[in-house]
């Protein structure tokens, strides 16, 4: 995939869309393009969270055992929470179709964030918004 397209893909992801061009270019230069066959277990609950994935094409199930939490597709990310807190994966991810994705390792993301600490907030704000939305949905469902 051409470099400019990689940068634009990163820019389209909510946690990176406020990053400056130099930071996006550095991240893009450190992405690994992965092709994952259908039915492959990408990561398991309990695994060390040392990378995140940006989906380019295909569908992925986010699940714990048989319970499916979400189905993710193009332009979505997975593995970002464990990447940020250094914890273990709380769910598993399995390819529902052939998947094309970028993998970004924790150490490469950390290099950018350490060089430009203000980017932490730019990255975390969309994640906090997502958690708040999830908490609101959970509260609504628990009232029913």
C-alpha positions, 0 to 999 in steps of 0.5 A: 500500500502506498505511503500517502494512503497509509497516512490518510488511513491513520488520519481517518481513525478517530484516535489519530485524526488530530495528530500532526502530519509528522506524527502520522507519517512516523506511525505510518512508517512503522505499520505492518500490513497483515493478511489474516485468513478467515477463522484465524484467532488474532488474539485471545483474552488474557494475551499481553496487549502489545499491538493494536490493529487498524482494519482495512478490509474484512470483518472481525468478531470481538468476543469472550468465549461464545459471547460476541460483543461486536463485529468490526470492519473497515476503518475500525480499530481493535486492541487499543485499550490493552496497548495503552494500559499495558494490560492483558486483552480482555476479549478475543478477536477472530477473523470472520472473513479474510482480513487485511489490517495494519498492526501498530506495536506498542513501542512504536506508538509510545515513541511518538507519544513520548516525543510529543506528550500532548498527543496523549490527550488527543488520542485519549479523548475519542477513547473516553467518548467511546467508553462514555457512550458504552456506559450510557448504553449499558445503563439504558439496557440495565433499566429494561 
